[in-house]
Amino acid sequence: MEPFKKRWGITSNYQLTIIFIVFALTGSISAWLSKPICFWLGIVKEDLDFWFTPVRLLLIFPLYQVLLVLIGFLFRQHKFFWTFEKKMLKSMGFGFLFKE
């Protein structure tokens, strides 16, 4: 666990545990929510066949990003997850969304 603590600037095992719980919950909730959202949007496997999974993953991605910050906030780790989000989005080429 020490590499994570050093990389993320965390000193407490408790905080690291909370961060891992937030990542786990966010992944599970975003995957779970993608099914009803796809149904609501009319995205069904029968229509898209092979493309259903890539389209669903594209849907999950922004949902995951929002949920990560929201759930991080609920677990009182907003600062960590907001910094994490900004860094990830900047590395993907979306740095223009954030003022320096």
N, C-alpha and C positions, 0 to 999 in steps of 0.2 A: 504493500500500500504506500510505501514511502515515495516511489516515483510519482504517483498521482499527487500526493501532498506537496511535493517539491514543485512539480510542474504547475499546479494550480494555486500555489501560494497558501496552502491550508496547513494549519498547525494542529488541529484537533481531529482525532479519530471520529468523534461524534459528528462533526460537520461533514467529514468524508462519507460517513454512513448515510446521513441525510441526503447528500448529493446523489449517491447511488440509488437511494430509494426514489428520489424525484425522477431520475433518468428511467428507472424501471416503470414507474407509474405512468409517465408521459408516453413511453412507447406502447404500453398496453392500452391505454385509454385512446390514443390516436388511432391505433389499429382497430379497436372496437368501434369507435365512432365513424370510421370510414365506411363501414357497411351500410348503415342507414343513410349517410350522406350520399353515397353512390346511388342507392335506391331512389332517394328523393330527387336527385339530378337526372335520373333515368339512365345511369351508367350500369348496364347489366352484362354479365359474362356472355349471354346468348348473342347479344348484338356485336360485341367487340372481340369475342373469341380470344386470340393470342394477345391482343392489345389491352385486354381488361386489366391485367396485373400492372403493366407499366403506367396506365392511366390512373389506377388506384394509388400507386406509389407516388405519383405526381400530386395527387390530391392529399395524401397523408403528409407530405413534406411541409407545406405551409401550416397545416393544422398542428403538426408536431412542434414547429417553431413557436407558435403562439402558446400552446399548452405548456411548453417547457418553462416559459417565463411566468405564466400564471400559476402553475403548480409550484414552481420555485418560490414565488411570492407567498403562497399559502404556507410553505414550510420555512419561511423567513430567510430564504437564501436568494432574494431578488437580485442583490448586487452581483453575486457570483454568476447567476444565470444570464443576467442582462449583458454582462461583460463577455461571457461565453458566446452568446448569440451574436453580438456585434463582431467579435473576432471571426466567428465561423462565416457570417455573411460577407464580411470584407474579403475573406480568402476565396469566396465564391464569385467575387466581382461585384458585389452589391454595396461596396463601401461608400458609393455616392449617396446612399440613403442616410448616412450619419455625418453630422458636422463634426469636425475635429475641434 
